[in-house]
Amino acid sequence: MTGETICVIGLRYENIRKLAWRLIEKKINENIRKLAWRLRQERREGNRADRAGPVR
C-alpha cells in the first residue's frame, strides 16, 4: 500500500466516523427530547391532579 492509499482510506474512515457520530447524537437527542416531553406531560398531569382532586 502506498501512503496515498492509506491517506484516502483514513479520510474515508474519518468521514464515516463523523457521519456515525452525527447519527448517534441525533438519536440521543431524540430520546432526550422524548423523555423530557414525557416528564413534562407527567408533571402537568400531576399538577392538574393536585389542583382538581380526583383524576378523570
N, C-alpha and C positions, 0 to 999 in steps of 0.2 A: 504493500500500500504506500502510495506517495503521501507526502504531507498535505497536499492539496485535498486529496480524497478524505483524509481524516478530518480536515478542517470543514469540508462540506457536510460530512456526517455529523460532526459536532454541532454545526449551526442548525441542522435539521432537528437534532435531538433537543437543542435549546428551545426551538420553536414549539416542538411537540410538548415539552415540559411546560412552557408558558401557557399553551392552549389548555392542557390538562388542568393546570393550576387555576386558570380562569374559570373553567367549568366547575371545578370543585368549589371555588369561592362562591360562584353563583348559586350552587346547590345549598351550600351552608347558609348563605344569606336568605335564600327562600325559606329554609327550615326555621331560621331565627325569626323571620317575619311572621310565618305561620304560628309559631309558638307565642310570639308577642301578641298577635291578634287574638289567639285563643285565651291567653291570660287576661287581656283587656275585656274580652267578652264575658269571661267568668266573673271578673271583678264587677263589671257592670251588672250582671245578673245578681251577684251577691249584694251589691248596694241596693238594687231595686227591691230585693227580698227583705233587706233590713228595714227599708222605709215602709214598704207596703204590707209587711206582715206575712201572712201565708202566701206561698208561691202558687200561681195559677197552675 
